[in-house]
Amino acid sequence: MKVLIRRADKKRPSWELYSNHTGEFAQRLPAGKADYVVRADAKALKSLSKNKLHPGEEVTVHIESDERADIGLHLK
């Protein structure tokens, strides 16, 4: 699945990456205080019952310095 990440004060994603077969992904971001918005792009995905999947809500992540943040995204 494609994952898009952007700074909260920007409109376009700065990072575009793909999750692995279990849905996990990792992205290093610049150190420093900032908010990032993470969303899934599920346009090309289908569920096992052949229904189209739709992304859930975007997730906003606040980073203070150089810590690690674990988040989750949900599909509908």
N, C-alpha and C positions, 0 to 999 in steps of 0.2 A: 504494500500500500504506500502511496506517496504521502509524505508528511511535509508540510510547509511551515516555516518559522520566520517570523518577522519581529522587528522591534515594535512595541506598541505605538510609537509615534510615527511609524512609517505605514504606507499603504501596500507596498509590494513586498513579497517575501525575500529575505536575504539568503535563506538556505532552503534547498529543496533536496530531500533525501528519501530513501525507501526503507521500509521496515523489512525485517527478515521474515522467514516462514512462520515464526511464532508471533509476529506483530511487534517485536522489539526494535527500537532504534536508539541511536546515541548521536549527539551533536555537541561539539565543543563550541562555546560562545565566548566572546571577549570578556575578560575579567572586568568587574566594575558594576556599579549600581545601575540596573535597568529592568524594564518590564518587557517581556516577550510574549507574543501570541502564537500559539501552536494549533494547527488544525490538520485534519486528515482530508485527503482528496480521494474519495471513494468512487469516482465516476465510472471507472472501468471494472469495479468489483461486483460480484453477485454472490448471494448467499447460497447455501447448499440446496435450498428449495427454488433456486433460479430467480429469486426476487432481487431487484436492485437494492444495494445497501446505500444508506444515506449517512453522511457524517453527523455526529452529535455536535454539541456546541464547541466553540473554540475554547481553549484553555489559556488563561493568562498566568504566566509564571514570573514571579518577582525574584530577581537575583541581587544580592547585596554586594558581593565581592567576587570570590572565585570558588564558591561552594558548589556541590553537586545537588541537582534537584531531580527527583524522580516524579514523573507525572503519568497520568493515564488518559487515553482518548477512547471514546466509546462510539460505536457505529449503531445505527438504528435499522 
